[in-house]
Every structure is written in C-alpha cells, then in structure tokens.
C-alpha cells in the first residue's frame, strides 16, 4: 500500500464524543426587585447567559415578565390575585421591574360562578396621567336579599346595562386622574371593586365585585427617573440596595 493514501489511519475514531460542558458555568444569577409599592421587594432570582462579546447579559434580561402572587408580594392571605412585573433595567446584580398587568387565578374565578344569579362584566380602556394606556376588566354577581323567599336573583337586561355603565364610569373616573403608582396602590386592596359594589346597590344588590384583570396596552417612552422613583430612589431620596457592583480599576 502506498504511503499517505489511507488518510483515516492517522485520525481517531469517526464518532468520537464531544466534550460535555455544563451549561450553567456560562450563566449568572440575578435578583429580581419589585417596585416600592409592595412590602416584599426581593421576589426571586433569574438566570441569564453571561456577557460574551457584543451580546450583553442585561439585554437578555430586559423585557422578561414575572408572574407573582399578591400573597408573596404583601405577606398576606390574598393569594388569588397575580401581578405581572416586567424587567425594565439592570443595575449591578439587580433586575428592576415595573407593573405590567394583573389577573385573578382561574380557580378563584371558577369558584365565583354559581347558579341562580346574574354575572355582569364590563371593560374599559383608560389612560393614566403618566401616559400608560390600561384595559380594565370588572366582574360582579347579583345577590339575594336577606329576607328574600324567591330562589333566584336575576337582574333585568336594563339593570345589567345600568350596572355596566356605572362600572365603566367608576373605573374611568378612578384611573384617569392618577399615575401608575397610585393605580397599583388601588389594585392591591381592590378599592375600585368595593366602590362599584357600594354605588350599584341602588340598581341591584351585588356581591363578589372584583377588577379581575388589568392589561397594559401602551407605555410611554422609557424614563429612568420614573423607574428610580418607583423603586424608592430619585425624588424620595431613599436608596435601593444594589447588591453587587463591579470594582472600579485605579489604573488602566
């Protein structure tokens, strides 16, 4: 056999295995911070691939949405309300989030729907004073009077229309005069739902009235000052613990 003809003799086995590298060695953990409206600020950790060349770790974190139960954010018993927080900025090892929506858990909504009563729903698009366009969904149910003999508590279609109109009117009035921070402060105890229940008593008695969902349809241009204000920095002067900060080199 001529020398140099069989090239496969010099090489290793054809199906030689690749070196297995643990993917977690290329990743970093970051702390997720909730805005200052909530009593629990540190809501968890998130994983991202480390900065490599032009691909920055902060770019991979921005825009991530976190679904957090209100019970975890406030240390209370209301576990059926979930808040959506979106990552806006990264500082050191902290991911700063802002409000991105709210919803009720499916099991709670299913438990509210019963026979012998009328379900009334309404939704409205409202703009806050700081330029956020929100869509609010309200849900309510008719209730029997304490001394009522009749089994059912159905509302007429004209009463449903009047209640729906009142719901839209109250939601628009409450949200259009305040900024996003105040909106969240009203959503935490659901004061809008209680207000609707009180105001609709004259049309038909209601119970289980909730703002069941809030969507953020449009946002204003990203403002760093507003984000800092939401996290207790900026105008208030209170500083956020930023955790890890890279050391500053004395000489280059």
ABEGO torsion letter per residue (X at the ends): XBBGABAAAABBBAABBBBBBBAAAABBBBBBBBBAABABABAEBBBBBBBBEABBAAAAABGBBBBBBAAAAAGBABAABBBBBBBABBBEABBBBBBAEBBBBAAAAAAABBBGBBBBBBBBBBBBAAGBBBBBBBBBBBBBBAABABABBBBBAAAAAAAAAAAAAAAAAAAAABBAAAAAAAAAAGAAAAAAAAAAAAABBBBGBBBABBBBABBBBBBAAAAAAAAGBEAAGBBBBAEBBBBBBABX
